[in-house]
Amino acid sequence: MAKVFHMNRFSINIGLRVILLFFTMGTSLWLYMHAVPPLALLLLPLVFLQLYNIYYYLNRINRKLTLFLESIRYEDFSIRFSADNKLGKSFSMLNHQFNEVLEAFRQTRAEKEANLKYIDTIVQHISIGVLSFDTTGKIELINPAAFRLLSIYRLRNLSELKNAHPGLEELLLELQAGTQILYATRQGQQLSIHAATVRLQGRLVKLISIQNIHAELQKKELDAWQNLTKILRHEIMNSVTPIVSLIGTMKEIVDLDIAPGATNTEGIMDLREALQTVESRSKGIMNFVNAYRDYTTLPQPLFTNVSVKTLVNSVSHLFQADLKQANIRFSLEVDAENMEIYADVSQLQMVLINLVKNAIDALEFTADAAISMRVYLNSGQQVCIEVTDNGPGIDEDAMNKIFIPFFTTKKKGSGIGLSLSQQIIQLHGGQLKVMSPGHDGNGTTFYVLLNTGA
């Protein structure tokens, strides 16, 4: 019986209110009919109050529905409906359904926020630069990789790129969806830029991905030179080796068969001299070709944790006597005292030794000659080792060929040092760059860029 009473409480409350309203109205009418109008008029406010109470009681569902819809509109899913559960099973069931719907919305929003957080974390940590902007150039999203590749620290609108990257703003705005272009920065990086568009709530947003392919281009160029060198070495050795062998045989014929019975000794001497010259030049060619064996057979680096300060100190100590003899001032500045890199210490020593030797050679006819080596962290959080001389510099034509195998500006150079150094740095995942103002005495600077840590 109690359960039935509880289930019908709402109906009972409505019935009691209606009965009380009719009783009050009947009483007021009876008093009016029995010539007591003032007392009947006093009961009229009570009648209106009871009518309002019934209206308010019946309008509870509308208020509940309004509150429910407002909570959805303003995404306030913390509201719980339970205050009128005692009014009957229908109210309890309605409150339960409202709470279930709000909980579903809350879980959906939580999943959406978790997915957005997950995607944002991925975007912020990938090595590919990502940025998006609207039709006016206003930046809506940009990740740290894009800042690093563009060498900037803040970007709110594409127009801010004018100083750092002239022409890039127009290029990005005009770039069609699905197209890909190459862009060369002032720092010599080759950036691959790909565009896509997406429409968000009626707005057209362009999504740009930026990837540094400078290392990939250098690797392909290096592979091409290595393959060419292997082919040339193989063909030259196949041709010259039989010649050297044949010359040795001819010398024996001259000494054993021709010279003993010959009357023209002067002719025999000329023939021996000619054979000696051909043999000498042939062996010189063989030695020259063998000198490039290291370029095509460089072993893979043996990586260990290397202290940058210890590395540069060891190289500088090697040249103390040579620098003093050549009257060259040398300075070493290390801004990354405790910095370590994951590298092959012997190969990096080879690179730095080659760079310092080149700097010494460049200062042969320079008064007040000086070489400086500096170590620091650049804006991309890479270890940068600078080797700078105040020599005559490198002209523009040579700058374009300086890393090409066999090319050299030295009289006795082999043209393999810088190309081999570049190969070593690439195997370490870094870059070897050069800057030289030219023939104005401002010298040349080589930059070795390496990633920190293992």
C-alpha positions as CSV (number, residue, x, y, z in Angstrom):
1,M,0.0,0.0,0.0
2,A,2.8,2.4,0.8
3,K,4.4,1.8,-2.6
4,V,1.1,2.5,-4.4
5,F,0.7,5.6,-2.3
6,H,4.2,6.8,-3.2
7,M,3.6,6.2,-6.9
8,N,0.4,8.2,-6.8
9,R,1.6,11.0,-4.6
10,F,1.7,13.5,-7.5
11,S,-2.0,12.7,-8.3
12,I,-3.0,12.8,-4.7
13,N,-1.3,16.2,-4.2
14,I,-3.0,17.6,-7.3
15,G,-6.4,16.2,-6.1
16,L,-5.9,17.7,-2.6
17,R,-5.1,21.1,-4.1
18,V,-8.1,21.0,-6.4
19,I,-10.4,19.9,-3.5
20,L,-9.0,22.7,-1.3
21,L,-9.5,25.2,-4.1
22,F,-13.2,24.2,-4.6
23,F,-13.7,24.3,-0.9
24,T,-12.3,27.8,-0.7
25,M,-14.3,29.0,-3.7
26,G,-17.5,27.3,-2.2
27,T,-17.0,29.0,1.1
28,S,-16.4,32.4,-0.5
29,L,-19.6,31.9,-2.6
30,W,-21.6,30.8,0.5
31,L,-20.5,33.9,2.5
32,Y,-21.3,36.1,-0.4
33,M,-24.8,34.6,-0.7
34,H,-25.5,35.0,3.0
35,A,-24.9,38.8,3.0
36,V,-21.3,38.7,4.3
37,P,-19.6,40.2,1.2
38,P,-16.6,41.7,3.0
39,L,-15.6,38.3,4.4
40,A,-16.1,36.7,0.9
41,L,-13.8,39.3,-0.6
42,L,-11.1,38.5,2.0
43,L,-11.1,34.9,0.7
44,L,-10.5,35.9,-3.0
45,P,-6.7,36.4,-2.6
46,L,-6.6,32.9,-1.1
47,V,-8.3,31.6,-4.2
48,F,-5.8,33.2,-6.5
49,L,-3.0,32.0,-4.3
50,Q,-4.3,28.4,-4.6
51,L,-4.7,28.8,-8.3
52,Y,-1.1,30.0,-8.6
53,N,0.1,27.1,-6.4
54,I,-1.6,24.6,-8.7
55,Y,-0.1,26.3,-11.8
56,Y,3.3,26.4,-10.3
57,Y,3.0,22.7,-9.2
58,L,1.9,21.7,-12.7
59,N,4.5,23.8,-14.4
60,R,7.3,22.1,-12.6
61,I,7.9,19.8,-15.7
62,N,8.3,22.8,-18.0
63,R,10.8,24.4,-15.6
64,K,12.7,21.2,-15.3
65,L,12.8,20.8,-19.1
66,T,14.0,24.4,-19.5
67,L,16.8,23.9,-17.0
68,F,17.7,20.6,-18.8
69,L,17.9,22.4,-22.2
70,E,19.9,25.3,-20.8
71,S,22.4,22.9,-19.2
72,I,22.9,21.3,-22.7
73,R,23.1,24.7,-24.4
74,Y,25.8,26.1,-22.0
75,E,27.5,22.7,-21.6
76,D,26.9,22.6,-17.9
77,F,26.6,18.9,-17.3
78,S,27.2,19.1,-13.5
79,I,23.4,19.5,-12.8
80,R,21.6,16.6,-11.3
81,F,17.8,16.2,-11.2
82,S,16.5,14.5,-8.0
83,A,14.7,17.0,-5.8
84,D,11.2,15.8,-6.8
85,N,11.8,12.1,-6.9
86,K,9.3,11.7,-4.1
87,L,6.4,13.0,-6.2
88,G,6.0,9.7,-7.9
89,K,7.5,7.1,-10.2
90,S,6.9,9.3,-13.3
91,F,9.0,12.1,-11.8
92,S,11.7,9.7,-10.7
93,M,11.9,8.1,-14.1
94,L,12.0,11.5,-15.8
95,N,14.8,12.7,-13.5
96,H,16.7,9.5,-14.2
97,Q,16.4,10.0,-18.0
98,F,17.5,13.6,-17.7
99,N,20.6,12.6,-15.7
100,E,21.4,9.8,-18.1
101,V,21.3,12.2,-21.1
102,L,23.5,14.8,-19.3
103,E,26.0,12.0,-18.3
104,A,26.1,10.9,-22.0
105,F,26.8,14.5,-23.0
106,R,29.5,14.8,-20.3
107,Q,31.2,11.6,-21.4
108,T,31.1,12.7,-25.0
109,R,32.7,16.1,-24.2
110,A,35.3,14.4,-22.1
111,E,36.2,12.0,-24.9
112,K,36.3,14.9,-27.4
113,E,38.6,16.9,-25.1
114,A,40.8,13.8,-24.6
115,N,41.0,13.3,-28.4
116,L,41.9,17.0,-28.9
117,K,44.5,16.8,-26.2
118,Y,46.0,13.7,-27.8
119,I,46.0,15.2,-31.3
120,D,47.5,18.4,-29.9
121,T,50.3,16.5,-28.1
122,I,51.1,14.7,-31.3
123,V,51.2,17.9,-33.3
124,Q,53.4,19.6,-30.7
125,H,55.9,16.8,-30.6
126,I,56.3,15.7,-34.3
127,S,59.5,16.9,-36.1
128,I,57.4,18.1,-39.1
129,G,56.4,21.7,-38.9
130,V,52.6,22.2,-38.9
131,L,50.7,25.5,-39.1
132,S,47.2,26.6,-40.1
133,F,45.7,30.0,-41.0
134,D,42.5,31.5,-42.4
135,T,42.1,33.5,-45.6
136,T,43.4,36.7,-43.9
137,G,46.7,35.0,-42.9
138,K,45.7,34.8,-39.2
139,I,47.6,31.9,-37.5
140,E,45.3,29.4,-35.8
141,L,47.8,26.6,-35.0
142,I,51.5,26.3,-35.1
143,N,53.8,23.8,-33.5
144,P,57.4,24.1,-32.2
145,A,58.9,22.3,-35.2
146,A,57.5,25.0,-37.5
147,F,59.1,27.7,-35.3
148,R,62.4,25.9,-35.4
149,L,62.3,25.3,-39.2
150,L,61.4,28.9,-39.9
151,S,63.9,30.2,-37.2
152,I,61.3,32.4,-35.5
153,Y,59.9,32.4,-32.0
154,R,56.5,33.9,-32.5
155,L,53.9,34.1,-35.4
156,R,50.5,35.6,-35.1
157,N,49.9,36.5,-38.8
158,L,51.7,35.5,-42.0
159,S,52.6,39.1,-42.6
160,E,55.2,38.8,-39.8
161,L,57.2,36.5,-42.1
162,K,58.2,39.4,-44.4
163,N,61.5,40.2,-42.6
164,A,62.7,36.7,-41.9
165,H,61.4,35.0,-45.1
166,P,60.6,37.5,-47.9
167,G,58.1,36.2,-50.3
168,L,57.0,33.3,-48.2
169,E,53.7,35.0,-47.1
170,E,52.5,35.3,-50.6
171,L,53.7,31.8,-51.5
172,L,51.7,30.3,-48.6
173,L,48.5,32.3,-49.3
174,E,48.6,31.4,-53.0
175,L,49.6,27.7,-52.6
176,Q,46.8,25.5,-53.8
177,A,45.6,22.5,-51.8
178,G,47.3,19.2,-52.7
179,T,50.4,20.9,-54.1
180,Q,54.0,20.7,-52.9
181,I,56.8,23.2,-53.4
182,L,60.5,23.6,-52.3
183,Y,61.5,26.8,-50.5
184,A,65.2,27.7,-49.7
185,T,65.7,29.7,-46.5
186,R,68.4,32.3,-45.9
187,Q,70.2,29.7,-43.7
188,G,70.5,27.4,-46.7
189,Q,67.8,24.9,-45.6
190,Q,65.7,23.3,-48.3
191,L,62.1,23.1,-47.0
192,S,59.4,21.0,-48.6
193,I,56.0,22.7,-48.1
194,H,52.7,20.9,-48.6
195,A,49.3,22.5,-48.5
196,A,45.8,21.2,-47.6
197,T,42.5,23.0,-47.0
198,V,39.6,22.2,-44.7
199,R,36.3,24.0,-44.1
200,L,35.4,24.5,-40.4
201,Q,31.9,25.9,-39.7
202,G,31.9,27.7,-43.0
203,R,35.4,29.1,-42.7
204,L,38.2,28.0,-45.1
205,V,41.3,27.1,-43.2
206,K,44.6,26.2,-44.9
207,L,46.9,23.6,-43.3
208,I,50.6,23.7,-44.1
209,S,53.2,21.0,-43.4
210,I,56.9,21.9,-43.5
211,Q,59.7,19.5,-43.7
212,N,63.5,20.1,-43.9
213,I,64.8,17.9,-46.8
214,H,68.2,19.5,-46.9
215,A,69.8,16.4,-45.3
216,E,68.0,14.1,-47.7
217,L,69.2,16.1,-50.7
218,Q,72.7,16.1,-49.4
219,K,72.6,12.4,-48.8
220,K,71.3,11.8,-52.4
221,E,74.1,14.0,-53.7
222,L,76.6,12.2,-51.5
223,D,75.4,8.8,-52.8
224,A,75.7,10.0,-56.4
225,W,79.3,11.2,-55.9
226,Q,80.2,7.9,-54.1
227,N,78.8,5.8,-56.9
228,L,80.6,7.9,-59.5
229,T,83.9,7.7,-57.5
230,K,83.6,3.9,-57.3
231,I,83.0,3.6,-61.0
232,L,85.9,5.9,-61.9
233,R,88.2,4.2,-59.5
234,H,87.3,0.8,-60.8
235,E,87.7,1.8,-64.5
236,I,91.0,3.7,-63.9
237,M,92.5,0.9,-61.9
238,N,91.5,-1.7,-64.5
239,S,93.2,0.4,-67.2
240,V,96.4,1.5,-65.3
241,T,97.3,-1.7,-63.5
242,P,98.1,-3.6,-66.8
243,I,100.1,-0.7,-68.1
244,V,102.3,-0.7,-65.0
245,S,102.8,-4.4,-65.3
246,L,103.6,-4.1,-69.0
247,I,106.1,-1.4,-68.4
248,G,107.9,-3.6,-65.9
249,T,108.1,-6.3,-68.6
250,M,109.3,-3.9,-71.2
251,K,112.1,-2.7,-68.9
252,E,113.3,-6.2,-68.5
253,I,113.3,-6.7,-72.3
254,V,115.3,-3.6,-72.7
255,D,117.8,-4.5,-70.0
256,L,118.2,-8.2,-71.0
257,D,117.6,-8.4,-74.7
258,I,118.1,-5.0,-76.3
259,A,120.8,-3.2,-74.3
260,P,123.6,-5.9,-74.4
261,G,123.8,-5.9,-78.2
262,A,122.8,-2.3,-78.9
263,T,125.3,0.2,-80.3
264,N,123.1,3.3,-79.8
265,T,123.5,3.7,-76.0
266,E,121.9,7.1,-76.1
267,G,118.7,5.7,-77.6
268,I,118.7,3.0,-75.0
269,M,118.9,5.6,-72.2
270,D,116.1,7.6,-73.8
271,L,113.9,4.5,-73.9
272,R,114.6,3.6,-70.3
273,E,113.9,7.2,-69.3
274,A,110.6,7.2,-71.2
275,L,109.6,3.9,-69.6
276,Q,110.5,5.2,-66.2
277,T,108.4,8.3,-66.7
278,V,105.4,6.3,-67.9
279,E,105.7,3.9,-64.9
280,S,106.1,6.8,-62.5
281,R,103.0,8.6,-63.8
282,S,101.0,5.4,-63.9
283,K,101.8,4.6,-60.3
284,G,101.0,8.2,-59.4
285,I,97.6,7.8,-60.9
286,M,97.1,4.5,-58.9
287,N,98.1,6.3,-55.7
288,F,95.8,9.2,-56.5
289,V,92.8,6.9,-57.1
290,N,93.6,4.8,-54.0
291,A,93.5,8.0,-51.9
292,Y,89.8,8.2,-52.5
293,R,89.1,4.7,-51.2
294,D,88.2,6.2,-47.7
295,Y,85.6,8.4,-49.3
296,T,83.6,5.4,-50.5
297,T,84.4,3.0,-47.7
298,L,84.0,5.2,-44.6
299,P,83.0,2.9,-41.7
300,Q,79.8,3.5,-39.7
301,P,80.3,5.7,-36.6
302,L,80.8,4.0,-33.3
303,F,78.6,6.2,-31.1
304,T,79.4,7.0,-27.5
305,N,78.6,9.9,-25.2
306,V,81.2,12.6,-26.0
307,S,81.9,15.7,-24.0
308,V,82.0,18.6,-26.4
309,K,84.5,20.6,-24.3
310,T,86.9,17.6,-24.1
311,L,86.6,17.1,-27.9
312,V,87.5,20.7,-28.9
313,N,90.2,20.9,-26.2
314,S,91.9,17.7,-27.6
315,V,91.9,19.2,-31.1
316,S,93.2,22.6,-30.0
317,H,96.1,20.9,-28.2
318,L,97.1,19.0,-31.3
319,F,97.8,22.3,-33.2
320,Q,99.6,24.3,-30.5
321,A,103.0,23.8,-31.9
322,D,101.9,24.3,-35.6
323,L,100.0,27.5,-34.7
324,K,103.0,28.9,-32.7
325,Q,105.3,28.2,-35.6
326,A,103.0,29.8,-38.1
327,N,102.5,32.8,-35.8
328,I,98.8,32.4,-35.7
329,R,96.7,33.5,-32.8
330,F,94.2,30.9,-31.6
331,S,91.2,31.3,-29.3
332,L,88.8,28.8,-27.9
333,E,85.4,29.7,-26.4
334,V,83.1,27.0,-25.0
335,D,79.6,28.2,-24.0
336,A,78.3,24.7,-23.5
337,E,80.5,23.5,-20.7
338,N,78.7,20.3,-19.7
339,M,77.1,19.6,-23.0
340,E,77.4,16.0,-24.4
341,I,76.7,14.6,-27.9
342,Y,76.2,11.1,-29.1
343,A,79.0,10.6,-31.6
344,D,82.1,8.9,-32.9
345,V,84.9,10.8,-31.2
346,S,87.6,9.8,-33.6
347,Q,85.6,10.8,-36.7
348,L,84.6,14.1,-35.2
349,Q,88.3,14.8,-34.4
350,M,89.1,14.0,-38.0
351,V,86.5,16.7,-39.1
352,L,87.8,19.4,-36.7
353,I,91.4,18.6,-37.5
354,N,90.7,19.0,-41.2
355,L,88.8,22.3,-40.7
356,V,91.7,23.8,-38.5
357,K,94.3,22.6,-41.1
358,N,92.3,24.3,-43.9
359,A,92.2,27.5,-41.8
360,I,95.9,27.4,-41.2
361,D,96.5,26.9,-45.0
362,A,94.2,29.9,-45.8
363,L,96.2,32.2,-43.5
364,E,99.6,31.6,-45.2
365,F,99.8,35.2,-46.6
366,T,97.6,36.9,-44.0
367,A,99.1,39.4,-41.6
368,D,98.0,39.2,-37.9
369,A,96.5,35.8,-38.7
370,A,94.0,34.4,-36.2
371,I,91.8,31.3,-35.9
372,S,88.9,31.0,-33.4
373,M,86.8,28.0,-32.3
374,R,83.6,28.5,-30.6
375,V,81.1,26.0,-29.1
376,Y,77.5,27.0,-28.2
377,L,73.8,25.9,-28.4
378,N,72.0,27.5,-31.4
379,S,68.3,28.5,-31.5
380,G,67.4,25.0,-32.7
381,Q,69.0,23.5,-29.6
382,Q,71.8,22.0,-31.6
383,V,75.4,22.0,-30.6
384,C,77.3,24.4,-33.0
385,I,81.0,24.3,-33.4
386,E,82.4,27.3,-35.3
387,V,85.9,27.4,-36.9
388,T,86.7,30.9,-38.1
389,D,89.7,32.4,-39.8
390,N,90.5,36.0,-40.8
391,G,92.0,35.0,-44.2
392,P,91.1,36.2,-47.6
393,G,87.8,34.2,-47.8
394,I,86.4,32.0,-50.5
395,D,85.0,33.4,-53.7
396,E,81.5,32.7,-54.9
397,D,82.4,30.3,-57.6
398,A,84.5,28.1,-55.2
399,M,81.7,28.3,-52.5
400,N,79.4,26.5,-54.8
401,K,81.9,23.7,-55.3
402,I,83.7,23.5,-52.0
403,F,82.0,20.2,-50.9
404,I,82.3,18.5,-54.3
405,P,84.8,15.6,-54.2
406,F,88.1,16.2,-56.1
407,F,87.6,20.0,-56.0
408,T,90.3,22.0,-54.3
409,T,91.8,25.5,-54.3
410,K,95.1,24.3,-52.9
411,K,98.1,23.5,-55.1
412,K,98.8,20.2,-53.3
413,G,95.2,19.5,-52.1
414,S,93.4,16.3,-52.9
415,G,89.9,17.8,-52.8
416,I,88.6,15.0,-50.5
417,G,88.9,16.6,-47.0
418,L,85.7,18.7,-46.9
419,S,83.6,16.2,-48.8
420,L,84.7,13.4,-46.4
421,S,84.1,15.7,-43.4
422,Q,80.6,16.5,-44.8
423,Q,79.9,12.7,-45.1
424,I,81.0,12.1,-41.5
425,I,78.7,14.9,-40.2
426,Q,75.8,13.5,-42.2
427,L,76.3,10.1,-40.7
428,H,76.0,11.8,-37.3
429,G,72.7,13.3,-38.3
430,G,74.1,16.8,-38.5
431,Q,75.1,19.5,-41.0
432,L,78.4,21.1,-42.1
433,K,78.0,24.6,-43.4
434,V,80.3,27.4,-44.6
435,M,80.0,31.2,-44.8
436,S,82.5,33.5,-46.4
437,P,82.0,37.1,-47.5
438,G,84.5,36.7,-50.3
439,H,87.7,38.7,-51.1
440,D,87.3,41.4,-48.5
441,G,89.5,40.0,-45.7
442,N,86.6,39.0,-43.5
443,G,87.7,35.3,-43.6
444,T,85.7,32.1,-43.6
445,T,83.6,30.3,-41.0
446,F,82.7,26.6,-41.0
447,Y,79.7,25.5,-38.9
448,V,79.4,21.9,-37.5
449,L,75.8,21.4,-36.3
450,L,75.1,18.3,-34.2
451,N,72.2,17.1,-32.1
452,T,72.5,16.8,-28.4
453,G,72.1,13.6,-26.4
454,A,71.7,10.0,-27.4
